[in-house]
């Protein structure tokens, strides 16, 4: 696709000011990488007390739906990227009228909605789970008959970390899942996606970058384990046959090309028992599973994001060591959010090869990502053992 009128192929060099749409931990880690490279960073958020505020030169706080606020925030920025897809795509479009936004907001528009994302995958011939887009309970019942059960019902919009989805095992679950996900809301028609159940062997993800010239660089695929639909542990190498890893990497690079991504994106896959890779979801940003690249690769996913959106040469993604990453959820602070107990970080850091990353969120809640642990080791299995041990020691009461 051609560049927007205000876009440029000239590199944006250190000393320039980079904008982040969103103020979460991904923006925080992006800001740390960018400032280390000599850039100024400003975050645009609807929340003042956000992780990115701790590492940015300036924080703009306002509504993502306010074009006047967004126009004011764009002044002085040389390029904008986003760290969270559940912001209105119109916010990206408003910023793009004044400053280059990379990836382009059209990427955000597609990937922030499961129905549009599935339509994109089908249009470009990417293998994914069988599915139906529905708007009524009757359509849900018909789709369940077509796809069979079990299946997974997902809201089309605003779903991440297991939010907005229900597993349906029997016909008796259909109406319950429909109502729990807001199918009877009176605010107008809502769209949902019913996905046929994939009896997969494992889940993997590929974080990749694409530059202004269309060149790509992919990180080694990570093997991902989930708990309660939230990523629990990611590890590299993934321990899968080379042809499976190559297929996932090649597919991820083609997805970025089809979307015309300039920046970093992650493609999540199901790996079937037959070794086929099926696209599950696309995240148009850095990704939780890529946090281990900070310690495990020559270039982290966050430095790569800076390089890509600034038109600099992409860095090497060569792995330096097997590694594993374990999420630290609010549960580590105990069962009572009103009386959290600080984990024993000294005990966690007594485990060899372990690094601690906390995001600066004040209120731990069950399921809330508060930080992560990374471990490097001689093997992925040993790295996993180390982060699991460190997390257990941190949360031991």
N, C-alpha and C positions, 0 to 999 in steps of 0.2 A: 504494500500500500504506500502511496506517496506520503512524504512528510507533511505535517500540518504547516500552515503559513508561518507560524512563529517557531517552528522547530529548526534544528540546524545540525549539520554533520560535523561542525567544528567541536573539538574536545572542550569540555568544561574543566578547567584546571584547578588545582588546589588554590584556596583563597576565595573561591566562589561560595555561594550560599545554596545549600540543598534543602528542599522542603520535603516533609513527610506528611502524608495524609493519614492520620491516625496516631494515637499516642501510646500504644501498648508496648510489650516487651520486644517485639520485633523491631519497632521503631527505635527503641532504646539501644539495642545492639547494633543497628545500622548507624546510629549517631556516634557510637563509640568508635566504630571502624572509620567513619568519615572524618571525624575530628582528629584521629590519629594520623590520617593522611593529609591534614592541613585544611580541611573544609570547615566552613561554618554550617550549622544545621538548625533549622527551625521546624517545629512540629505544629500541625494544625489538628486540634482535637476538640471534642465537645466536653471533655472532662479536664479540669485543672490539675487534679491530683493523679497524674498518670505516670507510668514508668519512664516514658520518653522525656518528661520534663526534667529529670535528674541529669540528663546528659546532653541536652540541647542548649544552644546559645539563646534561643527565644522560643516561647510557647504562645501560640495564638489560640485562644479559647472562644468558641462560639458554636453556632448551629451549622451543621453540614448542609442544611436547607436554606441558608441565608446567603444569597449571591453577593450582597454588599460586604459582608464579613469575609467571604472567600476572596473577593477582589482585593480587599485591603491586605489580607494575609499574603497574597501572591506578589505584592510589591517587594522588590528587592531579591526575589528568588530567581535562581538561574535554571533550575529544573525541579520537578516534583515527582516523587514516587509514592507508593502507598504500601502500608504494612498490614492492612486489614481490609478484607473485601466487603464486609458488611457495613459499608457506608454508601450513600446514594451515588449511583454512577453520575448523576447530574452534578454532584459536587466536583468530580473529576473534570467534567465537561466545562464547568464554570472556571476552574483553574486553567484548563487548557486554552481558554480564550486569551490568557495573559502570559502564560509561561509553558514551555514544553512539559508534558506529563508522560512519564515512561514507567511501565507500559501505558499505552494509550487507553483512555477511559472506555473505549469500546471493548477492550479485553475484560475490564472490570464488569461491564454490563453483561457479558456472556457468562463469565465464571461465577458470578455471585448468585446465579439463579439455576437451580438444578435442571429445570425444564429446558432452558436455553442452552445449558451446557450439554445436555444429552442430545439436543437437536444438532449442535455443532459437531459432536462426535460422530453421529450418524451421517451427517452431510459429507464429512471428510473421510469416512470409511474407517474410523478407529473402532476396534473391537471393544465392546463394553457389555454390561449385564443387560439381558432383555428387560424391557421396561414399558410402561404406559404412562402418559400424562393424563391426569384426571382432574375434574372440578366438582363432581357430585358423588354422593354415596352410591348411587346406582352405577356410575361409571367405575367406581372402585370395585364393586361386586363383580361387574363384568370383566374387569381387568384381572381380578383374582382367578376367575374361571379360565381365562386365557393363559395366564402365566403359571398357574398352579401355586400351591402353598407348600412350604413356608415362603414368605416374601417379606419385603421391607417397605413400609410406607414412609415417605419423606416429604416434608414441606418443600415447595420449590424454592422458597427464599429463606434467608436467615438461619441456615443450619450449619453448625460446626461443632466439633468435639461431642458428637452424639446427640446434640440438641436437634429437635425437630424431626425425630424419626422413631418409629415403633416397629417391632418385629411382629408379624402376623403368622400364627401357626395354624389356626383353624378358622373356618368361616365365622365362628362365634366371635372371633377377635376383630372382625372387620369394623363393625359399628363402634366398638369401644375405641379402637385406634383412631378412627375418623374423628370422633368427638374430642379425644384427648389432644389431638393436634390442631383443633380449632376448625374442623370442617363445618361446624354449624354456626360459625361466627356470622354476625349480621352486617359486617362491614362491606359486604359485597363478595363476588366470586373469588375463591382462592384456588391456586393450582397446587397440585401434589404430584409426586412421582412414585409409582409403585414399581419396585425392582424385583425381578425374580431372584430367588435365593441362589447364591453361588457357593457350592461346596468347595471352597478354595483350600489350597495347601498352606499358603501364607500370604502376607501382605508385604509389599515393598514400595519404596518411593524413589523417584529420581529428581533431584534438584539440579536444574540446569540454567545456564545464562545464555542470552543471545544479544549480540551487539548491534550497532546501527547498520553495519554492513551485512547482517544476516549470518555472521559466524556464531557458532555455538560451542559451549564447553560444559560438559556434564560431570557432576560429581559421581563417585561410585554409588550404585544403588544401595540403599539401606534396607535391612530386614526389620519390620516393625511389629511389635506386639502391643495389643490394646487391652485395656481393662475398662469395663463400663463405657465402651465406645470412645474412650480417650486414649491417645497414644501413651503407652507406659514406658516401653524401652525400644530404642532404635539402635542397630548395631551394623558395623561394617568390618570386614566383608560380609555379604549377605549369605554366603554358604550355599549358593545355588549354581547349577550348571552354567558355564560360560555363555551358551546360546540363549538361555533365559535372560541373563543380565544384559547381553547385547541387544536382544529384542526390546527390552524395557527402555534401555538408553536410546536406541534408535527411534522408538515410538515417542519418547519424551521430546526429543529434538524436533521431530516432525510436528508434534502438537504446538510447540513454541513457534515454529515457522508458519503453520496454518493460522495461528492467532496473530502473527506479526508482532510477537512480544519483543520489546526492547527492555531488558532488565533481567530479573530472576523469576522463575516460576517453578513450581513443583507439580509433578504428575504422580498420583498415587495409583497403584495397581493391585488387583487380585492376581495371584499366580495359581492356576488350577492344578489339580493333581496330574494332569497331562502335560504340564509345563507351558500352557498358553498364558500370555499376559493380557489382562482385560483392564482398560482404564476405569478407575473408580471415580476419582475426583481430580480437579485441577485447581491449584491454588496459585493465583497470579502474583506471587510474592515469595519471600523467603519462608522457610517451613520449619516447624518444630523438629522434624526428623533430621534437619540439616544443622542443628545446633552443634553436633559433634565435629563439624568441619572446622570449628574454631581451633580445636586442639589437634585434629586428625589429618588435616590437609594443608598443602602449601598455601592455599588461599582460602579464607573462610567464605561462606555464602554471603556474609554481610559486606566484606570487602569486594566480593565479586559484583554485588548489587551496585555499589558505588562506581566501580569501574564501568559496568555496562551502561548505566544511565548517564554517565559523564562522557561517554564516547572514548574511553581509554581502552588499551588492549586488555582482553580478559586474562585473568591470572591462571596459573597452573592449578588443576584440580587433583594433582597426584596425591594419593594417600601417603602419609608419613608413618602411620601405625594403625593396626586394628584398634577399634574404639567402640564404646557404647555410651549412650545417653539415657538417663532415667529422669522422668519428670518428677518434680516435687509439687504435689498438690496440697491444698489446704488441709487435707486429712492428716498430713504429717504433724500438724500443730495440735492434734487431739480431736476429740469428738464434739467438743463444745465450742462453737465459734464465738460465743460470748466470753469465754475464758481460755483463749489459746495458750498453749505451752510451747515456748521456743524450742525447736529441735536442738539436739546436741551436735552442733556443727564441728566441734573439735573431734568428737568421736568419728564422725563421717570422714573427716580429712586425715584421720590416722591410717586410712586404707591407702596403700601405695597407688600412685597414678591417678588419684581422684582430684577433680577440680570442681569447685562450687560456684554456681551462678545464681544469684538471687535478684529478683526483678524490682524490689522496692515497693511492692504492694502492701498496703497497711493492714488490710483485713483478710485473714485467711478464711476461706470457706471450703467445705467439701467439694472436690471437683475443680476448684479454681487453681490455675497454674501459677504457682508462686516462685518457681525457679526450676533449675535442673542441675543434675550432677553428670559429669563426663568422666570417663576413665579410659586410659590407653593401656595397652598390654601387648603381649606377644601374639595373642589369639583373640578373636572376637568372643569366644566362650569365656576366657579369663576376664576380659573387659566387662562382660555382662555380670559375671560373678562379683566383680569389684563394686560396680555401681549398686547392685542389689544389696550387698553387704553394707555399703556406706549409707544407703537410704534406711536400711533397717536399724543401723546404729543411731542414726540421727533421730528417728522417731521412737526409739525404745523408751518406754516409761518405767 
